[in-house]
Amino acid sequence: GEAINTRCHSVPLLVAGTVRGNLVEYQDITSQRRAEHSEKSRAILYRELFERSPQAVFITDATGQITDVNAAAGRLTGRDREALLLLRMGAILASSEWEVDDEAARQMLEHRYLEHEIVHADGDTVWAGLHVRRMTDENGRLTGHHVIANDISGTKARESQLTADARQDPLTGLGN
């Protein structure tokens, strides 16, 4: 046979006021334990993926307060996890659409890709591509944002150089 998980309930059997035994009920809870184990495994897997992602991940609440970050977020911003958890997302962006008070403006952020400069702890800025996804409760109310960020500074530098080259001939120095 196969071992199973059980829950046991016992009550004394009284005959003429004397305990003559126990009435015991066993309940098979094997499937419940397996489901709990599976849920724990999924949570561990998610945490591992979150922590080991090469992309910076920020989780915010509905107000933009950062509630969780991974190690890559720390590298991108030059701040440790504890410092980031004290900030709102708008505080690390050089200019911010994030700091909005009305729901209509917040809805603009739903499933968006944004390019923003992030203020590094040393005061420099780093261009980041932000994939923003709204998180909502079962009633559709905003509960926060899930943000995946990538350093796109190299891409922005190349774009700037291409724009400059398009305006001025690099060989002659004359305007195009």
N, C-alpha and C positions, 0 to 999 in steps of 0.2 A: 503494500500500500504506500500511499503518499502522505507525508506529514501535512497537517492543516493547522491553521491558526484558529483558535476558539476563544470565545468570551464565555465565562462561567458565572451563573447566578445560582445561589444556594439559599434555601430557607429551611429551618428546622421542621421536622414532622413531629407534631405533638399528638400523643394518644393519652387521654385522661390526664392531661397536664404534665406528662412526662415526655421528654425528647426520646423518640424511638429511632431516629435517623434523620436524614436530610433529603429534601427534594431538590435535585440538581438539574439545571437546564444548561445545555451547551449550545452555543450559537456559532456556526461556521462563519468566520470573518476573513477567510483567506482572500477572497476577491477584493475586499476593502483594503486589506494590508498591501496587496499587490498594486492597487490603484495609488495608495499613498506612496509606496516605493517608487512607482513610475513617475508620480508628480515630483518627488524629491530629485529623481534622476534628471528630469527635464529642467528643473530649477538650477541644478548644478551645471548642466550642459549650457544653459543660457548664460549663467554667470561666467563660465569659462570663455564662451564666445565673446561676451561683452568685454571682459578684461583683456583678452588677447587680440582683439581687433586692431589692425594697424591704422584704422580710421578713428578719428576722435569722435567719441559719442558723449552727448550731453542729454540728460533728462531734466525737464523743468516741470514745475507745477503750473497751474493756470495763470499765475501772476508773472511767470518768467523766472522765478527763483530756481536756481540750479539745485536739484535734489540728488543727482548722481552723475558721475563721470567715470570714464575709464582712464587708464594710464596714458593713452595717446592724446587725450584732451589736455592732460598736464603738460605733455611735451609740446603740443601746438601752442599753448598759451604761456608756457614758462612758469606755471603755478602748480603747486601740489594740490591734491584732492581736497584737503581741508580748506585751503584758501578759496578754491573754486566753489565749494558748497556754501560759502558765505556771500556769494555774488548772485546777482540777477543776470540773465543772459545778455541783456542790454548793456551791462557794465563792461563786458569784454569786447563789444562791437564798437568800432570807431564811429560809426553813425548807425542809428538804429531805427528800424521800423518796428522793432520788438516792443519798445516801451509805448504801448498804446493802451488806452483805457476802455474803448468801446468794443463791443463784441463784433460789430461789422468789420472793424479794422483787424481784429484778431483773426477773423475768418479768412482774411487775405492770405494768412500764413499757411492755410491748409494745403498740404501736399505740394509745397513749393520748393523750387531750387533757387537759392539766393547766393549772390557773391558779395561778400563783405570783407572789409579789413577788420582783423581781430587785433586788439591791443595786447601785445606781448607784455609780460611782467617787466621787461627791461625798457619799456616805453616805445620800442619799435612796433611797426604794424606788419602783419602777415596777412596776405590775401587768402581767404578760405572760401571754398564752395560748400554751401550748407544745404543739405537735403533735409527739409523740415516736414515732419508729419504730426498732425494733430492727434492727441489722444483724448478720447471722450468716454463718458460713463454710459451705462445702458440706456439713459434718456437722451443721449446725444450732446450732453453738456461738456464743454471743454474741461479737461482735468489737467492738461499739460501738453508738452511737446517732446518729441523724440527727434534729436538733431544729430545727423552724421556729418562730420566736417572733414574736408581734405584741404591740405595746403596747395593752393594754386598760384603761389607767388611766381614760379617759373613761367607758367602760362601767361600771367598778366604782364610780365616783363617782355615776353616775346610779342604779345599783342601791342604793347606800347612801342616796341622797336619797329614793328611792321607799319603801324600808323605813322610814325616819324618818317620811315622810308617812303611811304606813299605820298607824303606831303613835300618831301625834299629829296632830290636825286642824291644818293650817297656818293656818287662819283664826282659830280660837278658842284654839288652844294646848292644848285638852283632849285627853286620851288617847282613843283609839278602842277 
